[in-house]
Amino acid sequence: MMRLELWWMEGAWLLLLWTVPALLLLLSAWRILRRWPEAAYALLQAGFYALPLGLLAYGLRLVWLPEGALWQAEPPAALAWISAQVVQGVGGVGESQGLAGIGWALGSIWIGGVVLRLVALGGRWVRLRRYLRACRMAPPALQAEVAEIARRLGIRRTVRLLVGGRVPFSLGGGRPTVVVPELALADPRARQPILWHELVHLRRRDFLAHLFEEGMLTLFWFHPLLWGYRYHLALLREVLCDRAVLAQRIASPAGYARLLLDVLLQAQRAPHLGLSLLKRSTLKTRMEVMMQHTPSLAPRVLRLLLVGALLGLTGLMACSEMPNTPMQPEQEQLPALSKQAGEAEEGVFVVVEEMPRLIGGFNRLVECLRYPEEAKAAGVEGRVIIRFVVDEQGNVANPKVLKGVGAGLDEEALRCVRQLKFTPGRQQGRPVPVRMTLPVVFRLDDADSEQAQN
């Protein structure tokens, strides 16, 4: 398992694994949205829920099956470049390493974003409560009408009907509530479709789905793809409720579209947690879907589609392994991993409770390096990967070149690595030898490159 201060690399790798297939799912759902909205909604649900489930499954795999990684890779060029170039200034502060400094900085930014999101959600909830207190209870006749529709939809809890504002919406949870505008009460042709639409939201438990999505966006506020998912999931919930209303034949598609337009024209600012907020950007799509007249897919097909996509994405995240990163203990599939605390052959550890730290940071390595004249004259650049053991005294032992460049760069990297000094790794309070890898990047500046070419 990787060191705690480099947690952000593991998180970034898992987010990348989720992002690529999730983007493909989003694009696929958008293409079939107007023809098969149920299938599009199932695909988007699978992509959205795969992120937390994949992270949970990956964490459980690391706890229960730490040796179960399916593949390994050498350090990616991007991470090697970061470790040897970008973080040199950070790594020179005391004994902290640059990558750890970046991790703590990213963690602070993430916590700040989460706090801002929580404050914004709290403000929206307060405004919603004030909005509900300003509404009045509906007459008993309308309450009875709502109870009858709820019974036909299979809603067991008593639904409260409030009158107020100009935009209808519904709230689930422990006390289901439907809010309808005053203007819709007088006209049964408008009231019935609105009540059916909002009660279908309650039957589908869309309010809970909405809250879960808000929670996910609070934790992953920095990921733009999740915002796109939230937008399209909310749109498809409205589309599916529209289709449920039209299936009851209480309004024609054209009449229902006119009703939506009338409500939009009458709409004022409504609470942010309402589930049926109308926007010009979404109304056109909803009308286009209503005019398609395509049959709904069978529930069994939708379940298979949802479960298949969900298991595929979750399995991809749970069964993958982050490529080895700079200054990180090797994650090799060796029999030694079954020994206590990651002990390898001949008493050398690959994972310990307290990992060795480079004294002086990466600046110490940079100060030691001298670009060989042979390589400079030939314009040779590249990355040399060194494997070595940090012994009980913090000295470098048995350094070897895993991947070389030649032209004297391998020898120079070995020379400098031998001179490095670490704080010893510790297991159960005692110093122990730990095997590690380090990429050393050699790069010429523009003047040296031009001279080598001449």
C-alpha positions as CSV (number, residue, x, y, z in Angstrom):
1,M,0.0,0.0,0.0
2,M,1.2,3.4,-0.8
3,R,2.4,6.0,1.8
4,L,-0.3,8.1,3.4
5,E,1.1,11.4,2.2
6,L,0.9,10.4,-1.4
7,W,-2.8,9.5,-1.2
8,W,-3.6,12.0,-3.9
9,M,-1.8,10.0,-6.6
10,E,-3.9,6.9,-5.9
11,G,-7.1,9.0,-5.9
12,A,-6.2,10.8,-9.2
13,W,-5.5,7.4,-10.8
14,L,-8.8,6.0,-9.7
15,L,-10.7,9.1,-10.9
16,L,-8.9,8.8,-14.3
17,L,-10.0,5.2,-14.5
18,W,-13.6,6.2,-13.9
19,T,-13.6,9.3,-16.1
20,V,-12.8,7.7,-19.5
21,P,-15.6,5.0,-19.5
22,A,-18.0,7.4,-17.7
23,L,-17.5,10.0,-20.5
24,L,-18.3,7.3,-23.1
25,L,-21.4,6.4,-21.1
26,L,-22.5,10.0,-21.0
27,L,-22.0,10.5,-24.7
28,S,-23.9,7.2,-25.4
29,A,-26.8,8.3,-23.2
30,W,-27.0,11.6,-24.9
31,R,-27.3,10.0,-28.3
32,I,-30.2,7.7,-27.3
33,L,-31.9,10.2,-24.9
34,R,-34.7,11.2,-27.2
35,R,-35.5,7.7,-28.5
36,W,-35.0,5.6,-25.3
37,P,-34.9,7.9,-22.3
38,E,-35.2,4.9,-19.9
39,A,-32.1,3.3,-21.3
40,A,-30.2,6.6,-21.2
41,Y,-31.2,7.1,-17.5
42,A,-30.0,3.5,-16.7
43,L,-26.6,4.2,-18.3
44,L,-26.2,7.5,-16.5
45,Q,-27.2,5.9,-13.1
46,A,-24.6,3.2,-13.7
47,G,-21.9,5.7,-14.5
48,F,-22.7,8.0,-11.6
49,Y,-23.0,5.3,-8.9
50,A,-19.9,3.4,-10.2
51,L,-17.7,6.1,-8.7
52,P,-18.5,5.7,-5.0
53,L,-19.0,1.9,-5.4
54,G,-15.7,1.6,-7.3
55,L,-13.8,3.5,-4.6
56,L,-15.4,1.4,-1.9
57,A,-14.6,-1.9,-3.7
58,Y,-11.0,-0.8,-4.3
59,G,-10.5,0.1,-0.6
60,L,-11.9,-3.3,0.4
61,R,-9.6,-5.1,-2.1
62,L,-6.6,-3.3,-0.6
63,V,-7.7,-4.5,2.9
64,W,-8.6,-8.0,2.1
65,L,-6.5,-8.9,-1.0
66,P,-3.4,-6.6,-1.0
67,E,-1.7,-9.1,-3.3
68,G,-4.6,-9.2,-5.8
69,A,-3.4,-6.5,-8.3
70,L,-3.9,-7.6,-11.9
71,W,-1.1,-5.7,-13.4
72,Q,1.9,-3.4,-12.7
73,A,3.7,-0.7,-14.6
74,E,6.8,1.3,-14.3
75,P,6.5,4.9,-13.2
76,P,4.6,7.0,-15.8
77,A,6.7,9.7,-17.5
78,A,4.3,12.4,-16.2
79,L,4.8,11.4,-12.6
80,A,8.5,11.1,-13.1
81,W,8.6,14.5,-14.6
82,I,6.6,15.9,-11.7
83,S,8.9,14.3,-9.1
84,A,12.1,15.4,-10.6
85,Q,11.2,18.9,-12.0
86,V,8.1,20.5,-10.5
87,V,8.4,19.5,-6.8
88,Q,12.1,20.3,-6.4
89,G,11.3,23.6,-4.7
90,V,8.7,22.0,-2.4
91,G,10.9,19.1,-1.6
92,G,13.7,21.3,-0.3
93,V,11.7,22.4,2.7
94,G,13.1,20.4,5.6
95,E,12.7,16.7,5.1
96,S,9.3,16.8,3.4
97,Q,9.0,15.5,-0.1
98,G,7.5,17.6,-2.9
99,L,4.9,15.1,-3.8
100,A,3.7,15.0,-0.2
101,G,3.5,18.8,-0.2
102,I,1.4,18.8,-3.3
103,G,-0.9,16.2,-1.7
104,W,-1.4,18.3,1.4
105,A,-2.0,21.4,-0.7
106,L,-4.6,19.6,-2.8
107,G,-6.2,18.2,0.3
108,S,-6.6,21.7,1.7
109,I,-8.1,23.0,-1.5
110,W,-10.5,20.0,-1.5
111,I,-11.6,20.6,2.1
112,G,-12.2,24.3,1.3
113,G,-14.4,23.4,-1.7
114,V,-16.4,20.9,0.4
115,V,-17.0,23.5,3.1
116,L,-18.2,26.0,0.5
117,R,-20.6,23.5,-1.0
118,L,-22.0,22.6,2.5
119,V,-22.5,26.3,3.2
120,A,-24.3,26.7,-0.1
121,L,-26.5,23.7,0.5
122,G,-27.4,24.8,4.0
123,G,-28.4,28.2,2.6
124,R,-30.6,26.6,0.0
125,W,-32.3,24.4,2.6
126,V,-33.0,27.4,4.8
127,R,-34.6,29.2,1.9
128,L,-36.7,26.1,1.1
129,R,-38.0,25.9,4.6
130,R,-39.0,29.5,4.5
131,Y,-40.7,28.9,1.2
132,L,-42.7,26.0,2.6
133,R,-43.8,28.0,5.7
134,A,-45.2,30.6,3.4
135,C,-47.4,28.1,1.6
136,R,-50.9,27.1,2.8
137,M,-52.6,23.7,3.1
138,A,-54.7,22.7,0.2
139,P,-58.5,22.3,0.7
140,P,-59.7,18.8,1.8
141,A,-61.2,18.0,-1.6
142,L,-57.8,18.5,-3.3
143,Q,-56.1,16.5,-0.5
144,A,-58.5,13.6,-1.3
145,E,-57.7,13.9,-5.0
146,V,-54.0,13.6,-4.2
147,A,-54.6,10.6,-1.9
148,E,-56.5,8.8,-4.7
149,I,-53.7,9.4,-7.2
150,A,-51.1,8.3,-4.6
151,R,-53.1,5.1,-4.0
152,R,-53.2,4.3,-7.7
153,L,-49.4,4.8,-7.9
154,G,-48.7,2.6,-4.9
155,I,-47.5,5.4,-2.6
156,R,-48.2,4.2,1.0
157,R,-47.3,7.3,2.9
158,T,-49.7,10.2,3.3
159,V,-48.8,13.0,0.8
160,R,-49.2,16.6,2.0
161,L,-50.4,19.0,-0.6
162,L,-49.4,22.7,-0.2
163,V,-50.5,25.7,-2.3
164,G,-48.1,28.5,-3.1
165,G,-45.6,30.0,-5.5
166,R,-45.8,29.6,-9.2
167,V,-43.7,26.5,-9.9
168,P,-44.8,22.9,-8.8
169,F,-42.3,20.7,-7.1
170,S,-42.2,17.7,-4.7
171,L,-40.2,16.7,-1.7
172,G,-39.7,13.1,-0.5
173,G,-38.2,11.8,2.7
174,G,-40.1,11.2,5.9
175,R,-43.0,13.6,5.0
176,P,-43.8,13.5,1.3
177,T,-44.9,16.9,0.1
178,V,-46.3,18.3,-3.2
179,V,-46.4,22.1,-3.8
180,V,-48.6,23.4,-6.6
181,P,-49.1,26.9,-7.7
182,E,-52.4,28.8,-7.0
183,L,-53.2,29.2,-10.7
184,A,-53.2,25.5,-11.3
185,L,-55.9,24.7,-8.8
186,A,-58.8,26.3,-10.6
187,D,-58.3,24.4,-13.9
188,P,-58.6,20.6,-13.7
189,R,-56.9,20.3,-17.1
190,A,-53.8,21.8,-15.6
191,R,-54.1,20.5,-12.0
192,Q,-54.4,16.7,-12.9
193,P,-51.2,16.5,-15.0
194,I,-49.2,18.5,-12.5
195,L,-50.3,16.3,-9.6
196,W,-49.6,13.1,-11.5
197,H,-46.2,14.4,-12.5
198,E,-45.1,15.3,-9.0
199,L,-46.5,12.1,-7.5
200,V,-44.6,10.1,-10.0
201,H,-41.5,11.8,-8.7
202,L,-42.4,10.6,-5.2
203,R,-43.1,7.1,-6.4
204,R,-39.7,7.0,-8.1
205,R,-38.0,8.4,-5.0
206,D,-36.3,11.0,-7.1
207,F,-35.8,13.3,-4.2
208,L,-33.5,10.8,-2.5
209,A,-31.6,10.4,-5.8
210,H,-31.3,14.2,-6.0
211,L,-29.9,14.4,-2.4
212,F,-27.4,11.6,-3.2
213,E,-26.2,13.4,-6.3
214,E,-25.8,16.6,-4.3
215,G,-23.7,14.7,-1.7
216,M,-21.5,13.3,-4.4
217,L,-21.0,16.7,-5.9
218,T,-20.0,18.0,-2.5
219,L,-17.3,15.4,-2.3
220,F,-16.2,15.6,-5.9
221,W,-17.0,19.2,-6.6
222,F,-13.8,19.6,-8.7
223,H,-14.8,17.0,-11.4
224,P,-16.7,18.6,-14.3
225,L,-18.0,15.3,-15.6
226,L,-20.1,14.8,-12.4
227,W,-21.8,18.1,-13.0
228,G,-22.7,17.0,-16.5
229,Y,-24.1,13.8,-15.1
230,R,-26.2,15.6,-12.5
231,Y,-27.7,17.9,-15.2
232,H,-28.6,15.1,-17.5
233,L,-30.0,12.9,-14.7
234,A,-32.3,15.7,-13.5
235,L,-33.4,16.3,-17.1
236,L,-34.2,12.6,-17.7
237,R,-36.1,12.3,-14.4
238,E,-38.4,15.1,-15.8
239,V,-38.7,13.3,-19.1
240,L,-39.6,10.0,-17.5
241,C,-42.3,11.6,-15.4
242,D,-43.6,13.4,-18.5
243,R,-43.9,10.0,-20.2
244,A,-45.7,8.5,-17.1
245,V,-48.3,11.3,-17.2
246,L,-48.9,10.9,-20.9
247,A,-49.3,7.1,-20.5
248,Q,-52.3,7.8,-18.2
249,R,-54.0,9.7,-21.2
250,I,-55.1,12.6,-19.0
251,A,-53.5,15.0,-21.4
252,S,-52.4,15.0,-25.0
253,P,-48.7,15.6,-25.9
254,A,-49.6,19.0,-27.4
255,G,-51.8,20.0,-24.5
256,Y,-49.2,18.9,-21.9
257,A,-46.5,20.8,-23.8
258,R,-48.6,23.9,-23.7
259,L,-49.1,23.4,-19.9
260,L,-45.3,23.2,-19.4
261,L,-44.9,26.4,-21.4
262,D,-47.6,28.2,-19.4
263,V,-46.0,27.2,-16.1
264,L,-42.6,28.4,-17.4
265,L,-44.0,31.7,-18.4
266,Q,-45.6,32.1,-14.9
267,A,-42.5,30.8,-13.0
268,Q,-40.7,33.0,-10.5
269,R,-37.7,32.1,-8.5
270,A,-38.3,28.8,-6.8
271,P,-36.4,26.8,-4.2
272,H,-33.3,25.1,-5.5
273,L,-34.2,21.7,-4.1
274,G,-37.4,21.4,-6.2
275,L,-37.4,18.5,-8.6
276,S,-39.5,19.9,-11.4
277,L,-38.0,23.2,-12.0
278,L,-38.5,24.4,-15.6
279,K,-35.9,26.0,-17.7
280,R,-35.9,27.0,-21.3
281,S,-32.8,24.9,-21.9
282,T,-34.6,21.7,-20.8
283,L,-38.1,22.4,-22.0
284,K,-37.2,22.0,-25.7
285,T,-35.7,18.6,-25.0
286,R,-38.7,17.5,-23.0
287,M,-41.1,18.5,-25.8
288,E,-39.0,16.7,-28.4
289,V,-39.1,13.5,-26.4
290,M,-42.9,13.8,-25.9
291,M,-43.4,13.9,-29.6
292,Q,-41.4,10.8,-30.3
293,H,-44.1,8.3,-29.3
294,T,-41.5,5.5,-28.8
295,P,-42.5,2.5,-26.6
296,S,-40.8,2.1,-23.2
297,L,-38.2,-0.6,-22.8
298,A,-39.0,-3.6,-20.6
299,P,-38.0,-3.3,-17.0
300,R,-35.9,-6.5,-17.2
301,V,-33.9,-5.0,-20.1
302,L,-33.3,-1.8,-18.1
303,R,-32.2,-3.7,-15.0
304,L,-29.7,-5.8,-17.1
305,L,-28.4,-2.6,-18.7
306,L,-28.0,-0.9,-15.3
307,V,-26.4,-3.8,-13.5
308,G,-24.1,-4.7,-16.4
309,A,-22.7,-1.1,-16.8
310,L,-22.4,-0.7,-13.1
311,L,-20.5,-3.9,-12.5
312,G,-18.2,-3.2,-15.5
313,L,-17.2,0.2,-14.2
314,T,-17.0,-0.9,-10.6
315,G,-14.9,-3.9,-11.5
316,L,-12.5,-1.8,-13.6
317,M,-11.8,0.5,-10.6
318,A,-11.7,-2.3,-8.0
319,C,-9.3,-4.7,-9.9
320,S,-6.8,-2.1,-11.1
321,E,-3.6,-1.0,-9.6
322,M,-2.0,2.4,-9.7
323,P,1.4,2.5,-11.6
324,N,4.4,2.7,-9.3
325,T,5.1,6.3,-8.5
326,P,8.3,8.2,-7.7
327,M,9.8,7.6,-4.3
328,Q,7.2,4.9,-3.6
329,P,7.9,1.4,-2.5
330,E,7.6,-1.1,-5.3
331,Q,4.3,-3.0,-5.6
332,E,5.6,-6.3,-6.9
333,Q,3.7,-9.5,-7.0
334,L,6.2,-11.4,-4.9
335,P,5.6,-14.2,-2.5
336,A,7.1,-11.9,0.1
337,L,3.9,-9.9,0.1
338,S,2.3,-12.7,2.1
339,K,4.8,-12.1,4.9
340,Q,4.2,-9.8,7.8
341,A,4.1,-6.0,6.9
342,G,5.3,-6.6,3.3
343,E,8.7,-8.2,4.2
344,A,10.6,-9.4,1.1
345,E,13.4,-11.9,0.7
346,E,16.5,-11.6,2.9
347,G,14.7,-9.3,5.4
348,V,14.2,-6.4,3.0
349,F,10.8,-4.7,3.3
350,V,8.7,-3.2,0.5
351,V,6.0,-1.7,2.8
352,V,6.6,-0.5,6.4
353,E,4.7,1.6,8.9
354,E,7.0,4.6,8.6
355,M,8.6,4.9,5.1
356,P,12.2,6.4,4.6
357,R,12.4,10.1,3.9
358,L,15.0,11.8,1.7
359,I,17.0,14.2,3.8
360,G,17.1,17.5,2.1
361,G,14.3,16.6,-0.3
362,F,14.8,16.3,-4.1
363,N,17.0,19.4,-4.1
364,R,19.7,17.3,-2.5
365,L,19.6,15.1,-5.6
366,V,19.5,18.0,-8.0
367,E,22.6,19.7,-6.3
368,C,24.5,16.4,-6.7
369,L,23.8,15.8,-10.4
370,R,26.3,16.9,-13.0
371,Y,25.3,16.5,-16.7
372,P,28.0,14.3,-18.4
373,E,29.8,16.1,-21.2
374,E,29.4,13.1,-23.4
375,A,25.6,13.2,-23.1
376,K,25.5,17.0,-23.4
377,A,27.6,16.9,-26.6
378,A,25.4,14.2,-28.1
379,G,22.1,15.9,-26.9
380,V,21.1,12.8,-25.0
381,E,18.2,13.3,-22.5
382,G,16.0,10.8,-20.7
383,R,14.9,9.2,-17.5
384,V,17.0,6.7,-15.5
385,I,15.2,4.5,-13.0
386,I,17.2,3.4,-10.0
387,R,16.2,0.6,-7.6
388,F,18.0,0.5,-4.2
389,V,17.6,-0.4,-0.6
390,V,17.6,2.1,2.3
391,D,19.3,0.2,5.2
392,E,18.9,0.6,8.9
393,Q,21.2,3.5,9.1
394,G,19.5,5.4,6.2
395,N,22.3,4.7,3.7
396,V,21.7,3.7,0.1
397,A,22.7,0.0,-0.6
398,N,22.8,-2.0,-3.7
399,P,21.6,0.6,-6.2
400,K,20.8,-0.8,-9.7
401,V,19.7,0.6,-12.9
402,L,16.2,-0.7,-13.9
403,K,15.9,1.4,-17.0
404,G,18.8,3.3,-18.4
405,V,19.6,5.9,-21.1
406,G,23.3,5.5,-21.7
407,A,25.9,8.1,-22.7
408,G,27.1,8.3,-19.1
409,L,23.7,9.3,-17.6
410,D,23.2,5.9,-15.9
411,E,26.6,6.2,-14.1
412,E,25.9,9.7,-13.0
413,A,22.5,8.8,-11.6
414,L,24.1,5.8,-9.7
415,R,26.8,8.1,-8.4
416,C,24.4,10.6,-6.9
417,V,21.9,8.1,-5.6
418,R,24.8,6.4,-3.6
419,Q,25.4,9.8,-1.9
420,L,21.8,10.3,-0.8
421,K,20.9,10.0,2.9
422,F,17.5,8.9,4.2
423,T,15.8,8.7,7.5
424,P,15.5,4.9,8.1
425,G,12.2,3.2,7.6
426,R,10.7,1.8,10.7
427,Q,8.5,-1.2,11.4
428,Q,7.1,-1.7,14.9
429,G,9.4,1.0,16.1
430,R,12.7,-0.4,14.9
431,P,14.7,0.6,11.8
432,V,14.5,-1.9,8.9
433,P,15.8,-2.0,5.3
434,V,13.3,-0.9,2.7
435,R,13.5,-1.3,-1.1
436,M,12.5,1.7,-3.1
437,T,12.7,3.1,-6.7
438,L,13.7,6.6,-7.8
439,P,13.5,8.1,-11.4
440,V,16.2,10.6,-12.2
441,V,15.3,12.9,-15.1
442,F,18.1,14.4,-17.2
443,R,17.0,17.3,-19.5
444,L,19.1,19.9,-21.4
445,D,18.1,23.5,-21.5
446,D,17.5,25.2,-24.9
447,A,21.1,26.5,-25.2
448,D,22.7,23.1,-24.6
449,S,20.3,21.5,-27.0
450,E,21.1,24.0,-29.8
451,Q,24.8,23.6,-29.2
452,A,24.5,19.8,-29.3
453,Q,22.6,20.0,-32.6
454,N,25.3,22.3,-34.1
